[in-house]
């Protein structure tokens, strides 16, 4: 009888030890590999970068990374501090960005979107490595020309804004469409970005207006015209398109752009700015995650 009791006790002890090993293994795999159920259910934060140089550095910081492709778009799905984050290489330009943003929202239902990358300066007080937080984003390619006949020339400085979102009718006939449409950056994302600005030591971090268009402006007078009439701090080719789609889906959105060059003050192009901006945006994302955990 004593031998039977001893055997049973030994079996129970072995089963208990085995259970503890299995439990520890599950916890380890959750921490270093598979996501927990809560992490899978959480809405991801989406970080957009147009070119490989503007997306890869952040993607390399993700943990538990899986790569997914849809059309020309690439998604790097992973985690930051155990929270789901997706880095998306959107491709350059307004059309790519609009399509990429709509696709990502439909597929992943993101909690928020940060569109980030490099930009050209419009403000002569800004310099290479300075970062602009998009308090506003505007499409500077949406313009209406004057009415001139054959041989009367062109007058770009007389062009006026064209707001395609003013109504569903013709923007050419609607007087309300002759206004500038600004997309406001999300206040919570903006607050998170401002709270970590001291982590960026290569330049200053300021709030401003990001201008977007499928145009590369190299005429200083033209750049100054946009700065004076639209209030632009920088220009790039994606942000306003993403902002318009995010607004349609009511998803919080913020543009964060670093100056890679500034023709207004002879700031020469520096490709290292792309990596620097991603380092800063990584800090913004961590801060935003922490703010949502409170």
N, C-alpha and C positions, 0 to 999 in steps of 0.2 A: 504493500500500500504506500509505504514511504517512497519507494522507487517511482511509482506512478505519479505521486505528487511532485517529486523533484523533476521528472520529465516534463510535466505540464508547465511547471514554473519556468523551465529552461526555454520551452517553445514560446511561451508568452513573452519572455524577455527578448528572444531573437526577433519575434514579430514586431515588437516595439521599436527595436533598433532599426529594423528594415524600414518601418514607417517613417522614422525620423530622417533616414537617409533619403527616402523618396521625397519627403517634404522639402528638405534642403535643396535637392536637385531641382525641384519645380521652381523654388524661389530663385535659384541661380539662373536658370534658363529664362525666367521672366525678366530678370534684371539685365542680362547680357544678350538675350536673343529675342524670343517672341514677346509681343505686347500683351499686357493684361487685357481683360475684357473691357475695363474702363477706358484704357488707352485706345483700344480699337474703336470704341463708341464716340470718343471725343472728336469734336470738329477740328481738323488740322489747320495750322497756320500756313498760308501759301506765300512763298517768297519767289518772285519772278526776276529773271535775268535774261536779257535779250540774246547776248552772244555767249559762247562757251567761257570766255574770259570773265564774264560778268555773273556766271552761275556756278562754275566748278569749285571754286574755293569754298563756298558755303556748303555745297553738296558733300564735300570731303569732311566736313565737320559733323555731319549727321551720324547717328548711331542706328544700327539695325536697318541698313539701307537696302531698299529694293528699287530696281529701275523699271519703269514702265514707259512704253511709247504709244502714242496715238497720232497717226499722221506724221507730220514733221516735228511734233512736240515731244519733249522728253521730260518725264517726271522722276525725280529722285525722292522716294518716300522713305522717311526715317523718323527719328526722334531727336529732340533737344531737351535735356533734363527730363527724360521719360515722357515728354509730351509730343504728339505727332506733328511733324513739320514736313511740308513738301516743297522742295526746290524745283522750279519749273524753268526749263530753257525754252523761251517763247519764240525765239527768232526775232529778227529786226523788223521794225516798221509798225505802222498803225493797224494794218489789216491782220498781220500775224498776232499782234497783241490782243486785239478784240476777240478773234477766234479762240485764242489760247485761254483767255480769261473766261469766256462763256463755257468752253469745254470743261475747264477745271472746276467751275462752280457747279455744273451739272453732275460731274463725276464724283466730286469729293465734298461738296457742301462746306467750304472752308469757313472757319470762324472769322478770319480777317485775311486781307491781302496786302503785301508790301511789294511794290514795284520798285526795283532798285537797279542802279548801274551807273555808267559814266554820262557826262554831259558837257556841252560847250557853254562857256560863260557869256551872259548878256550884261551883267552888272560889273562895271569896271572896279568896284570895291571888293569884288570876290576874286580869289586866286586859286591856282591849281592846288588840289587837295582840300579845299574848302568843301563842306557838305551842305546842301540845301534840303531842308525838310519841306515837303510840298503842302504848305498850308492851303495853297490853291494849285490846281492844275488846269491848263487851258489849251485848247486846240488852236494853234496859231496858223494852221493851214486852211481853216474854214473862213474864207474871205469872199467878198462880193466886189467886183470891179465896177468902175464907172461906165457910163454908156458913151462910147466914142465911135465915130464913123471911120471908114476906111481912110487911111492916111493921116489920121489925127494922133497917132502914136499910142503909147501906153503911159499910165501914171500910177505906178505901184504905191506911192505914198498917199494916194487918194483912195485906195481900197479901204473898205469898211468891214467890220466883223459880220459874220453870218452865223446865226444861231439855229442850227438844224433841229434843235430840240424845242424850239419855241411853240411849234404846232405840228400837226400831221399834214398840213397843207404845204403849198409851194413856198419855200423860203425866199424866192425871188419876188413874191408879191406881198409878203407879210411884213408890215413895218416893225412888228415886235421881234422879227428875226434879225434886226440890225443892231444887236447888242452882243456883248461879250459873254459867253457862257463859261463860268468858272465852276470847277468841281472842288468842293471843300474836302480837305484831308480829315480823316476821322480824328476826333479829339482825344480819344483814349490812346490810339496809336501814337499820336503826336506827343502826348504827355510822356509816354514811355520813351520815345526817342529823345526828348529834351532832357529827361532825367539821367541819361547815360552819356550825354555829350562830352563829358570830361574824359571818357575813355578814348576819344579821338584826339590824338596829340600832334597830328601832322598838319592841322589846319583848324579853322573855326567851323562851328555848326550853327546855321542860322535858319530861321523860317523864311520862306519865300514863295515865289510863283514859278512853277515848272511849265515851260512851254513845249508843246509837242507838235510835230508835223513830219510828213515824208519829204522833208526839204533839208538840205545841208546848207546853212547860211554862212557864207564867207565874206559877205559885203558888210563892212563895219557900219556903214550908214544904215543899212537894213536892220542889222542887229540892234543898233541904237533906237531905231524906229519902233521895233517891237518892245524894247525895254521901256520906252517912254509912253507908248500907247496901250500896251497890254500889261505893263508892270512886271515883265518876265525877268527872272534872276538867271535862269539857264535855259537851254534848249536841248531836247532829245527827240526820239522818234516813236515813243511808245506810251508814255504815261497817261495822256488824256484819253486814249482809246480804252485802256484798262479801267480808268476811273469811270468812264461813261457806262461800261458794261456792269461794273460793280454797283454803281448807283441803281441801275435797272433791276438788279437782283437784291438790292438793299444789303450789300455786304460791306463791312467797314474796310476802308482802303486808304493807303498812304503811299506817296511817292517819296523816295529818298535818293538823291542824286549827288554824286561827287563831281567836281569840276576836273576834267581831264585836260582841258585847255581853255584859254580865254583870249580870243582874238582882240578884244577891246583894250587889253593891257599887255599884249605880247606874251601871254602865258603859253608856253610851248606844251605840246601834247606829251603826256606821261602815262604809259600803259599800266604802271604800277598802281594807279589810282583805283582800278577795278577791284583788285584784291583788298586794298585798304577799305573801300566802301563796304565790302562783304564782311570784313572783320567788325566794322561798326554795326552793321545791320544785325549781325549775330548777337551782339550785346542788346540791341533793341528787342529782338525776339525773346531772349531770356527774360528781360524785364517785363515784357508784355505777358509772358506765361506766368511769371510770379504774381503779377497784378491780378490775373484771373483766378489764381489759386486762393486768394484771400476770401 
